[in-house]
Amino acid sequence: MTLKTGGIPETIPGSFGDRAEFESMMRGSTLLGKTATLADVGNVASFVASDQARTMTSSTVNISCGAIVDI
């Protein structure tokens, strides 16, 4: 199982020069106007590792908020 994000702003170091601008660009590239959080990644990872996802195989789970569109 693969989890695919469009980037997680919480992981950008505080010392990154134009952090606010970079985060804004990340949000702007999504269909939902927001980005996934580390909590989102943890929740989805917990789900795909659980028995509830037992029928999912060889899958990519897209949690990019629409930044990466699956075709």
N, C-alpha and C positions, 0 to 999 in steps of 0.2 A: 504494500500500500504506500502510495506517495501523497504527501500533502503539498499543495502548491499555493503559495501566497504571492501577493504583489509587493511584498515588503512589509515589515513591521516597524513603524516609527519608534516604538519603545526601545528598539535595539540600536538606534543611532547614538553613538557616543555624544555626551554633552559638549565635548570639545570640538565637535564637527562644526566647521566654519559657518555655513549657511543652513543650519539645521531646520529652522522654521520654514525657509523657502523650499527646502528639499521635501519636508513633510507635506507642505501645501501641494507640491507637484505630484507627490504620491497619491494624495486624496483626489486631486483633479483628474487623474488618469483612470479613476474607477467609475463604474456605472452607478454605484450607490453613493458616491461622494464621501466615502469614509474608507478606512483601512481596517484590516483585522488587527486584533490585539494579541498579546501573548496569552491572555486568558482564552480567547477564541481558539488559538492553536491548541492549547491544552485540552479544551473541551472537545474539539473535533478529534484530536489524537486519542483521547479516552474512549470516545465512541467507536472509532475504527478498530481499536484494540479490544473492544468488548464483544461479548457474545451477541449483542444486538446487530453487529455488522458481520456476523459469521458467514453470510452468503456473498459478501463482497470479495472478489478476487481480482488480482492484477488490475487494480483501479488507481486512478489519480483523483484525489478529492480536491476540488478547486475552492479555496477560501480566499480568493483575491479580491472579493467585492466587485468583480467585474473588470478588474484591471487586465486580466488575462481571460479572453473569451474562448471557451471550448467550442470547437466546431465539429 
